[in-house]
Amino acid sequence: MARITIKDIAKEAGVSVSTVNRLLKGEGGLKGATAQAIKDAANKLGYHGLRTIDYRLSAQRPKVKFGFLLLQPTRTFYKMLGAALEAAAARSETPAIETHIVFAEDLSPDFFASKLLELGETCNAIGIVAPVHPQITRVIDEVSGAGIPIFGLISELSATGSFNYVGLDNWKVGRMSAWAFHKFSQKPGKIGVLVGNHRFRCQEMNEAGFRSYFREYAPEFQLIESIPTFETRSIAQEVTEQLLAEHPDLSGLFISGGGISGALSALRSSGKAGIIDCVGYELMEPTREALLDGTLSMVISHPLQRLAETTIAGMIKSKLEGATHSTQTTILPFDIFTRENI
């Protein structure tokens, strides 16, 4: 077979030989569509220098840096979210995206504020999962005021819609969870509610939706006052054990916040696993196992790949539009899992 030449590529791509040479030499100035046509032609013909073309195309792509501030690095869900964001960024053909992910080592306002300021110094857009707190809100205002778009992930940053948001309709999540208890229960009973931290707007809305359903459709159920787990496994286990001891007739448990593995452990060690109806949050290895062994009745989960892709697309759009970018709220459909569909 004759060796493929630059002239062959130019003919196949419908461009001049000099245009192909400009790309190979990295001289730049080519339109993206022209450069892509040359690459496609080289790939089709089996050109031996395809790797060089790929390198030149990569070098010509505009580059951006997106920062993310997620919750504790020990939590499976946020590791999964971080991986999904990195994968979505890697799939972007243009611009070339560098991701910088920071996991909150603690949930103090000081930590969030300082890390957000650091990300604002080097990133073109920032996605964060954060509690609502005056100190954090002040820094968010400062960073966004400097022209850095802020995207609230999972939990809304403001009730006014003044910041971008990608996540679920958390009020509906709470209503759906309540519906499940209503339909699962053999008879009305006591239901405990665990939240991670009331300063996360998503969890406040979960609980509001949960209680509103029972007020409307099943007032005969008794909802116990919510108990915070502070997004920690050990605390979740401790408060669940205490809840079971104080309410031996408990018939249901809604785990709306972090620390779910601790709550599941308490249910198993108490012998109440599979006896108490239990609804949790996010499909991951601990919750998958709990569905299979009957500790959990149902799991409501974020569609992680779609959330990540929507976030990255929104950040790219905000970068392209610059000062003309208007904030957007993107509500994603949530996934529902039981033992029968995992």
Secondary structure as GFF3:
##gff-version 3
##sequence-region A 1 342
A	DSSP	alpha_helix	6	13	.	.	.	ID=ss1
A	DSSP	alpha_helix	17	24	.	.	.	ID=ss2
A	DSSP	alpha_helix	32	45	.	.	.	ID=ss3
A	DSSP	alpha_helix	50	60	.	.	.	ID=ss4
A	DSSP	beta_strand	63	70	.	.	.	ID=ss5
A	DSSP	alpha_helix	76	90	.	.	.	ID=ss6
A	DSSP	beta_strand	96	103	.	.	.	ID=ss7
A	DSSP	alpha_helix	109	122	.	.	.	ID=ss8
A	DSSP	beta_strand	125	128	.	.	.	ID=ss9
A	DSSP	alpha_helix	134	145	.	.	.	ID=ss10
A	DSSP	beta_strand	150	153	.	.	.	ID=ss11
A	DSSP	beta_strand	164	167	.	.	.	ID=ss12
A	DSSP	alpha_helix	170	184	.	.	.	ID=ss13
A	DSSP	beta_strand	190	195	.	.	.	ID=ss14
A	DSSP	alpha_helix	201	217	.	.	.	ID=ss15
A	DSSP	beta_strand	222	223	.	.	.	ID=ss16
A	DSSP	beta_strand	227	228	.	.	.	ID=ss17
A	DSSP	alpha_helix	233	246	.	.	.	ID=ss18
A	DSSP	beta_strand	250	255	.	.	.	ID=ss19
A	DSSP	alpha_helix	260	270	.	.	.	ID=ss20
A	DSSP	beta_strand	277	281	.	.	.	ID=ss21
A	DSSP	alpha_helix	285	293	.	.	.	ID=ss22
A	DSSP	beta_strand	298	301	.	.	.	ID=ss23
A	DSSP	alpha_helix	304	321	.	.	.	ID=ss24
A	DSSP	three_ten_helix	322	324	.	.	.	ID=ss25
A	DSSP	beta_strand	329	331	.	.	.	ID=ss26
A	DSSP	beta_strand	335	337	.	.	.	ID=ss27
A	DSSP	three_ten_helix	339	341	.	.	.	ID=ss28
###
